[in-house]
Amino acid sequence: MSVNLIQSIKKILGYAELKKIDPNTQQPVDDGREEDKLNQAAIPAVLIVLYKYTRTDTGAQQVMTASLTNDWLDTMLGEETSNAAAKVAAYSNVSEVTAAERMELIAKQAVGLIRQSNPASIQDVKSIVAAGRNNILVYLPPALHMGDLLNDTTIDDNITKMEGPVSSLVKTLSNAFSGSEKGKDD
């Protein structure tokens, strides 16, 4: 049931590899490749929005059953849709319309991938998305300030971008405490 949403979306849509964010500099790691700024911003931004949306039973139920043709950005973000698109557009130096279109494509693809894994319950949807949270955060540019947009300070915390045994322990503890949201409905 495990789905690596970032890797699957990149592969299906034919996008270049994303760069991990260096936890010390808060910038994409300089690995010699040119950064695809639109996808670097849009993919993890949409997936972290999806993560937050599926923390509620209502959100997880929508992902499991609503039409794939829905406007998923509006469904997940409501009034904050234009703010999210503006953040991605500013980071990637494209128009807000271009950013919003790319984000919507990614959102629909992500919902489709979750459904392809045949979740049997709301909890399955929550688990699928939650399992990828740490992987999403290591690619999310802090310059987007998605934590501010989603009212979640842990999203922009540089500890979430660290890798290794100690940070893995911290992430495990964080996930255990964030699991207390199970069954909640905002």
Steps between C-alpha positions, in 0.01 A plus 500: 500500500804728521514756220791739447290787367794723404678231299178373340383847395841588356511176305144510365516867401857476369648762734868530593633391839436742783781628718502435872510804724817543703386532863788737581471746211127449439581496127483219243814287509744601227555169324601645164156462347289800410197539724155473343357767730135454405496129578733545798238729652175357365540127569592513871266798560201314361592181683538674836161665443360154423660370819335771711167452320495125568559543873123543531248224437312727259814572297604136487145400399504758218831366370356150506166573332468844336528541124850512358384791286445718809701817536719340766695812593181685588365191674810469718591865552178698461572872534875435523523359144615825343752557783653156445519554123656843557770348724588235242491757218732739687749223580508368146473831309189400306150646488247410766283342231786273390576408861134428579461284188810295586388464862154382394652240267721373783208492744284294264788264433565456873134425575496252211813326632349469846188344351705258290639357822139396583456645847222314680435767762551860596782386727673336202495834312641678805773237537602511134551876506650511850758237405645742244500814715871495589595429139290797387659736752859432390410647158276789613673838456472698826470820294140396424404531869236231460498452877369855538234441237388173661543614863752225573841610629650152458482527121763774468717371786850415371512187719249341263753526217781325689589140434684253720441293813432782747269694271324175410429448870367856533279449191369171639404670824341787307297256291386318812369824648343616171323164491286630787297675232355168385125507492483876546282697267547878482 
